[in-house]
Amino acid sequence: MSTALIQADNLSIYYDSQCVLNRINVKIMPNQTTAFMGPSGVGKSSLLKALSGQISLHSGTINYNYKDPNREPLKTGILFQDNALLLHLTVFENVALPIRYHYNLPEKILNEIVMMKLHAVNLEHAADLFPDQLSGGMTRRAAIARSIALDPDLIFYDEPFAGQDPINAESIAKLIKKMNKHLDATSIIITHEVNLTLQLADYIYIFDKHSIAFQGSPQTVSKSKNPFVQAFINPSLKSDAQSYEDKT
């Protein structure tokens, strides 16, 4: 059995005195796509920030495991929910930015790497455009290209399907799967997009009220009889979810 790439134990996150997540345990397996799902405000983004080192824990531990004990620290990439592209830079320069920051490469080599990343997301033709000249789908793909600029081992996706039409959302889901395979990477996704996630993810955590309400493979989630889970994956059952919440 594979060792978890990331293992978080008894993890709690607070903002001032407000509890966001309380003593949760999470395992992220290597070369898989793990999804965090649940209603808004239940701590999914906070967990992603904790796992990616952007915020501190109130308590608990996060361990990053390697097959090779001498291996360098994990290289990570992040797709932010708002894309976070710099508007005064072209698509090319946005993707080049993290490479320029970490490495001093000849321009010819830098150009080859950036164009390779843009090719991966079908945006070679947009290299000289600025973010405000892109469609919503193109903007998201440009942000994905930047997130993979350093060939990360671990990629965090914060709401990659948000604001996308069904065709673009499906295209982005295929890109995520493609990146995992070609980069031999591991992905963590925060999303509300149920159908695509059930097709894309290898393992799903569903959060509610500062804790994990349910977890399992997509098949396990789909077959769950838990009223809260069923209401989340099938919005027509919202009234049942409300009854469940009232009882708890």
TORRO-86080 format. One line per field, with one value per residue: residue in one letter; x, y, z of N, C-alpha, C in turn. Coordinates in steps of 0.02 Angstrom, whole numbers, plus 50000, padded with zeros to 5 digits. Layout:
<sites>
aa <- A/...
neast <- X/...
nnorth <- Y/...
nup <- Z/...
caeast <- X/...
canorth <- Y/...
caup <- Z/...
ceast <- X/...
cnorth <- Y/...
cup <- Z/...
</sites>
This chain:
<sites>
aa <- M/S/T/A/L/I/Q/A/D/N/L/S/I/Y/Y/D/S/Q/C/V/L/N/R/I/N/V/K/I/M/P/N/Q/T/T/A/F/M/G/P/S/G/V/G/K/S/S/L/L/K/A/L/S/G/Q/I/S/L/H/S/G/T/I/N/Y/N/Y/K/D/P/N/R/E/P/L/K/T/G/I/L/F/Q/D/N/A/L/L/L/H/L/T/V/F/E/N/V/A/L/P/I/R/Y/H/Y/N/L/P/E/K/I/L/N/E/I/V/M/M/K/L/H/A/V/N/L/E/H/A/A/D/L/F/P/D/Q/L/S/G/G/M/T/R/R/A/A/I/A/R/S/I/A/L/D/P/D/L/I/F/Y/D/E/P/F/A/G/Q/D/P/I/N/A/E/S/I/A/K/L/I/K/K/M/N/K/H/L/D/A/T/S/I/I/I/T/H/E/V/N/L/T/L/Q/L/A/D/Y/I/Y/I/F/D/K/H/S/I/A/F/Q/G/S/P/Q/T/V/S/K/S/K/N/P/F/V/Q/A/F/I/N/P/S/L/K/S/D/A/Q/S/Y/E/D/K/T
neast <- 50042/50027/50120/50055/50066/50044/50004/49889/49857/49741/49709/49680/49607/49599/49527/49568/49465/49377/49326/49375/49409/49405/49506/49534/49573/49671/49721/49828/49852/49990/50005/49872/49707/49634/49485/49410/49256/49095/48976/48982/49098/49141/49271/49355/49441/49527/49589/49658/49747/49819/49880/49959/50047/50017/49950/49951/49935/49816/49823/49888/49966/50057/50124/50243/50283/50413/50476/50611/50724/50818/50770/50730/50630/50452/50397/50279/50126/50001/49834/49743/49582/49535/49617/49725/49813/49935/49888/49959/50053/50094/50019/50124/50227/50167/50167/50302/50348/50361/50466/50570/50588/50639/50744/50890/50890/50945/50869/50824/50805/50713/50605/50573/50529/50417/50333/50310/50233/50122/50080/50036/49915/49846/49867/49962/49944/49902/50004/50057/49954/49860/49793/49663/49618/49576/49460/49348/49375/49500/49576/49576/49646/49769/49809/49822/49929/50030/50032/50091/50217/50341/50353/50279/50269/50156/49996/49886/49717/49605/49441/49430/49333/49243/49135/49144/49080/48989/49061/49192/49222/49227/49334/49437/49438/49486/49613/49670/49678/49765/49880/49917/49955/50058/50152/50178/50114/50026/49862/49760/49598/49481/49310/49141/49080/48994/48967/49076/49179/49153/49188/49321/49399/49500/49481/49371/49335/49204/49148/49075/49014/49140/49206/49242/49117/49095/49188/49275/49291/49238/49136/49093/49046/48941/48853/48819/48709/48694/48602/48645/48753/48690/48602/48692/48757/48649/48554/48415/48373/48382/48295/48288/48417/48414/48325/48401/48508/48437/48404/48526
nnorth <- 49940/50112/50248/50392/50549/50671/50689/50738/50762/50769/50903/51073/51229/51399/51562/51699/51686/51603/51445/51355/51232/51077/50969/50873/50735/50701/50620/50627/50546/50493/50543/50549/50623/50722/50779/50916/50948/51027/51135/51317/51406/51309/51278/51229/51302/51355/51239/51200/51308/51287/51162/51198/51281/51416/51470/51462/51326/51298/51189/51020/50915/50918/50811/50783/50662/50563/50449/50441/50482/50582/50671/50828/50965/50961/51022/51144/51198/51323/51354/51492/51546/51666/51671/51764/51824/51940/52094/52186/52115/52010/51854/51764/51821/51812/51673/51651/51714/51644/51559/51645/51699/51594/51539/51577/51586/51569/51672/51605/51472/51493/51542/51427/51341/51411/51418/51284/51255/51334/51272/51153/51188/51231/51366/51432/51526/51637/51697/51829/51908/52008/51981/52042/52030/51906/51766/51696/51557/51547/51628/51552/51440/51498/51531/51403/51358/51439/51388/51265/51294/51267/51131/51056/50944/50935/51000/51129/51167/51292/51303/51270/51259/51360/51487/51447/51393/51241/51173/51229/51198/51058/51043/51096/51004/50893/50941/50948/50813/50775/50848/50787/50660/50684/50758/50677/50704/50758/50804/50924/50975/51104/51115/51145/51080/50947/50837/50832/50814/50689/50613/50645/50642/50540/50519/50584/50711/50768/50911/50981/51092/51122/51002/50837/50771/50662/50537/50460/50352/50409/50322/50270/50387/50420/50315/50330/50331/50431/50569/50705/50699/50648/50753/50852/50809/50797/50921/50931/50873/50960/50999/50887/50887/51001/50960/50861/50938/51013/50916/50885
nup <- 50000/49958/50029/50108/50026/50086/50254/50368/50537/50668/50644/50672/50636/50668/50657/50738/50872/50814/50763/50623/50564/50649/50728/50620/50510/50370/50221/50084/49940/49836/49664/49638/49620/49736/49806/49890/49954/49987/50073/50058/50162/50254/50279/50179/50091/50185/50231/50115/50107/50223/50198/50092/50150/50171/50279/50460/50579/50712/50794/50786/50658/50503/50389/50263/50149/50076/49953/49932/50051/50038/49951/49874/49943/49913/49757/49724/49645/49620/49580/49589/49648/49590/49483/49479/49387/49327/49272/49196/49130/48990/48935/48912/48992/49118/49139/49132/49245/49377/49341/49307/49433/49510/49438/49342/49187/49016/48890/48777/48818/48920/48845/48770/48871/48925/48812/48793/48906/48879/48763/48818/48872/48766/48721/48645/48545/48612/48678/48674/48714/48833/48999/49009/48882/48860/48854/48980/48995/48932/49015/49133/49089/49059/49188/49240/49163/49215/49345/49328/49288/49348/49344/49449/49592/49665/49649/49685/49667/49673/49667/49521/49421/49437/49379/49248/49089/49047/48944/48947/49080/49078/48991/49069/49174/49105/49075/49203/49236/49135/49170/49290/49246/49148/49219/49322/49441/49592/49636/49720/49744/49767/49755/49695/49597/49562/49470/49377/49467/49524/49416/49396/49517/49627/49760/49884/49999/50098/50175/50324/50446/50518/50511/50442/50350/50271/50180/50044/49898/49733/49693/49816/49877/49789/49812/49942/50082/50169/50222/50215/50125/50010/49984/49954/49836/49757/49720/49721/49835/49940/50041/50121/50169/50249/50347/50404/50456/50552/50643/50695
caeast <- 50000/50067/50123/50024/50112/50032/49961/49872/49827/49712/49722/49630/49621/49557/49540/49556/49434/49327/49349/49360/49412/49418/49535/49520/49627/49668/49777/49832/49893/50029/49983/49799/49671/49592/49439/49377/49191/49051/48946/49028/49111/49153/49343/49392/49496/49575/49628/49705/49800/49862/49920/50008/50093/50000/49927/49975/49886/49804/49852/49892/50028/50055/50186/50253/50323/50449/50506/50683/50733/50863/50737/50719/50560/50403/50382/50206/50094/49935/49786/49701/49513/49526/49670/49782/49859/49953/49856/50006/50099/50064/50012/50191/50264/50136/50191/50375/50364/50390/50529/50619/50600/50677/50802/50921/50898/50950/50803/50803/50779/50652/50553/50553/50490/50352/50291/50291/50177/50063/50057/50001/49847/49820/49866/50021/49923/49885/50064/50069/49894/49856/49737/49597/49599/49559/49394/49352/49408/49570/49608/49587/49699/49832/49827/49846/49997/50076/50036/50134/50278/50400/50344/50268/50250/50092/49961/49825/49669/49552/49381/49451/49276/49199/49126/49155/49023/49000/49113/49256/49233/49248/49401/49483/49444/49531/49680/49695/49696/49823/49938/49937/49988/50119/50200/50183/50098/49969/49819/49709/49549/49420/49260/49070/49056/48986/48971/49145/49222/49141/49224/49392/49435/49511/49457/49334/49316/49148/49152/49017/49018/49208/49231/49230/49052/49099/49245/49278/49298/49178/49084/49067/49007/48879/48808/48807/48640/48695/48558/48682/48792/48644/48576/48745/48770/48586/48523/48342/48359/48403/48249/48309/48478/48395/48296/48458/48543/48395/48406/48592
canorth <- 50000/50172/50295/50457/50603/50718/50663/50788/50728/50811/50971/51124/51296/51452/51632/51729/51636/51565/51380/51342/51159/51052/50902/50830/50694/50698/50589/50641/50493/50516/50533/50547/50686/50723/50836/50940/50974/51045/51201/51373/51425/51253/51270/51196/51345/51360/51178/51204/51356/51255/51110/51229/51322/51487/51491/51420/51285/51308/51129/50964/50909/50901/50779/50772/50602/50551/50383/50452/50528/50637/50711/50899/50979/50959/51082/51152/51248/51341/51390/51532/51551/51723/51664/51805/51845/52010/52123/52225/52069/51966/51784/51736/51845/51784/51605/51655/51747/51600/51531/51699/51709/51539/51519/51626/51548/51607/51687/51554/51414/51516/51545/51359/51313/51444/51398/51215/51258/51362/51219/51103/51212/51256/51439/51461/51583/51693/51715/51901/51943/52025/51946/52071/52014/51834/51743/51665/51493/51558/51654/51497/51398/51535/51524/51335/51356/51468/51344/51208/51321/51238/51058/51040/50877/50942/51058/51148/51201/51323/51313/51277/51260/51416/51537/51419/51358/51169/51150/51249/51161/50991/51050/51107/50940/50851/50969/50928/50743/50773/50873/50735/50606/50705/50783/50628/50749/50746/50863/50936/51020/51128/51125/51132/51047/50878/50786/50827/50789/50618/50581/50663/50629/50472/50517/50644/50730/50815/50946/51017/51111/51119/50933/50796/50737/50597/50530/50396/50355/50435/50271/50268/50448/50415/50264/50344/50344/50488/50621/50765/50685/50643/50820/50892/50788/50802/50981/50924/50846/51010/51000/50832/50909/51048/50921/50828/50988/51032/50863/50884
caup <- 50000/49952/50085/50092/50010/50140/50307/50419/50594/50721/50621/50689/50610/50697/50641/50803/50916/50776/50738/50553/50560/50716/50737/50563/50484/50297/50186/50012/49911/49779/49595/49635/49627/49796/49804/49950/49935/50042/50067/50069/50231/50300/50293/50124/50068/50241/50231/50059/50125/50274/50166/50046/50189/50169/50345/50515/50614/50783/50824/50739/50619/50431/50369/50191/50146/50014/49945/49939/50108/50019/49900/49889/49962/49859/49718/49722/49602/49646/49539/49633/49627/49546/49434/49504/49334/49330/49213/49156/49096/48941/48955/48913/49050/49178/49147/49142/49308/49428/49317/49316/49504/49540/49398/49297/49126/48953/48864/48728/48855/48953/48793/48753/48927/48929/48756/48806/48954/48843/48718/48858/48886/48701/48721/48612/48504/48656/48718/48675/48737/48904/49031/48995/48814/48859/48878/49046/48990/48916/49075/49179/49062/49068/49258/49248/49134/49264/49404/49312/49258/49380/49346/49520/49615/49698/49621/49720/49625/49713/49626/49451/49375/49454/49327/49182/49060/49050/48897/48975/49142/49059/48963/49126/49208/49065/49084/49269/49231/49092/49207/49338/49210/49114/49268/49377/49497/49636/49635/49771/49714/49801/49703/49707/49536/49583/49417/49352/49520/49529/49361/49397/49579/49652/49829/49898/50067/50101/50239/50351/50516/50545/50513/50383/50355/50235/50137/50009/49826/49701/49695/49884/49886/49749/49840/50013/50103/50215/50195/50198/50064/49954/49970/49924/49767/49720/49748/49729/49901/49990/50098/50165/50203/50301/50401/50437/50496/50608/50692/50726
ceast <- 50044/50065/50092/50078/50107/49987/49952/49833/49804/49721/49664/49653/49572/49576/49519/49525/49384/49357/49327/49359/49435/49441/49518/49583/49618/49731/49772/49879/49929/49997/49908/49771/49623/49550/49413/49312/49150/49024/48999/49037/49125/49227/49384/49453/49549/49619/49679/49763/49847/49908/49973/50054/50078/49976/49952/49917/49877/49833/49851/49958/50013/50123/50187/50303/50355/50473/50581/50694/50778/50833/50728/50646/50514/50398/50306/50185/50025/49895/49739/49631/49501/49580/49733/49834/49874/49931/49904/50057/50061/50056/50081/50228/50233/50161/50266/50394/50393/50457/50584/50638/50648/50741/50826/50938/50909/50880/50778/50772/50715/50594/50528/50510/50421/50307/50269/50232/50114/50035/50016/49929/49815/49814/49928/50003/49909/49944/50073/50007/49899/49794/49669/49575/49577/49488/49404/49389/49482/49608/49624/49644/49768/49856/49852/49916/50048/50085/50081/50202/50341/50397/50332/50252/50177/50058/49896/49780/49612/49494/49399/49393/49230/49196/49135/49091/49039/49055/49182/49272/49257/49319/49453/49492/49491/49603/49711/49718/49760/49886/49963/49978/50056/50173/50213/50167/50038/49928/49771/49662/49496/49369/49189/49040/49054/49000/49042/49191/49214/49177/49299/49430/49445/49484/49425/49322/49259/49145/49085/49030/49086/49238/49218/49166/49054/49162/49244/49290/49235/49120/49051/49024/48940/48828/48790/48733/48636/48653/48595/48721/48746/48615/48628/48757/48707/48547/48447/48323/48378/48358/48265/48371/48462/48365/48351/48495/48503/48398/48473/48608
cnorth <- 50062/50214/50361/50508/50657/50684/50717/50753/50779/50886/51017/51191/51345/51518/51672/51675/51592/51501/51371/51267/51132/50979/50854/50791/50686/50664/50606/50590/50517/50498/50524/50618/50680/50786/50851/50973/50991/51114/51256/51385/51369/51237/51239/51237/51353/51297/51178/51251/51327/51203/51139/51278/51396/51514/51441/51381/51309/51249/51074/50965/50894/50873/50767/50714/50592/50478/50387/50503/50588/50683/50783/50909/50978/51026/51086/51206/51261/51377/51426/51539/51609/51727/51703/51818/51919/52044/52162/52182/52028/51895/51751/51757/51822/51713/51604/51679/51700/51569/51583/51707/51656/51522/51577/51590/51593/51616/51635/51494/51433/51516/51475/51329/51344/51422/51325/51213/51284/51310/51167/51123/51244/51332/51470/51525/51645/51719/51790/51942/51959/51992/51975/52062/51942/51821/51711/51599/51499/51584/51598/51452/51432/51528/51453/51328/51385/51422/51284/51229/51287/51162/51034/50966/50877/51006/51068/51187/51227/51342/51321/51282/51320/51466/51512/51387/51283/51143/51167/51210/51090/50991/51058/51042/50893/50875/50947/50855/50735/50795/50821/50681/50627/50729/50734/50664/50723/50810/50864/50990/51039/51142/51113/51093/50972/50828/50776/50797/50714/50579/50589/50637/50554/50464/50584/50651/50780/50844/50977/51031/51096/51049/50898/50757/50668/50596/50463/50407/50386/50386/50266/50328/50443/50368/50277/50357/50402/50545/50685/50757/50683/50711/50863/50873/50790/50861/50977/50898/50895/51010/50945/50851/50956/51011/50886/50876/51007/50980/50860/50950
cup <- 50000/50017/50063/50076/50064/50191/50360/50475/50646/50706/50639/50663/50641/50665/50702/50848/50879/50747/50666/50540/50628/50715/50681/50543/50408/50271/50112/49982/49848/49712/49589/49637/49686/49795/49874/49929/49998/50032/50077/50144/50279/50308/50237/50102/50123/50244/50174/50076/50177/50242/50120/50083/50190/50236/50397/50546/50685/50821/50771/50700/50546/50413/50294/50184/50077/50013/49957/49995/50091/49967/49923/49910/49901/49823/49710/49672/49628/49591/49587/49604/49578/49492/49452/49450/49341/49265/49169/49120/49045/48970/48960/48976/49116/49192/49162/49212/49361/49406/49325/49390/49533/49502/49355/49232/49066/48924/48815/48764/48891/48904/48776/48808/48930/48872/48762/48855/48921/48794/48756/48871/48824/48699/48688/48575/48546/48696/48726/48696/48811/48934/49014/48923/48806/48879/48947/49045/48975/48977/49124/49154/49067/49140/49273/49221/49182/49324/49391/49285/49285/49385/49417/49532/49640/49673/49660/49673/49668/49666/49551/49402/49386/49397/49256/49155/49058/49004/48924/49038/49127/49030/49018/49165/49171/49071/49150/49267/49189/49129/49257/49304/49183/49163/49324/49443/49537/49638/49694/49744/49764/49748/49729/49648/49548/49527/49391/49405/49529/49474/49368/49458/49592/49722/49845/49973/50062/50171/50258/50425/50548/50544/50447/50392/50323/50193/50103/49935/49795/49702/49764/49899/49851/49781/49913/50026/50153/50187/50175/50133/50003/49935/49936/49851/49724/49749/49757/49797/49957/50051/50148/50204/50260/50361/50440/50482/50558/50664/50729/50758
</sites>
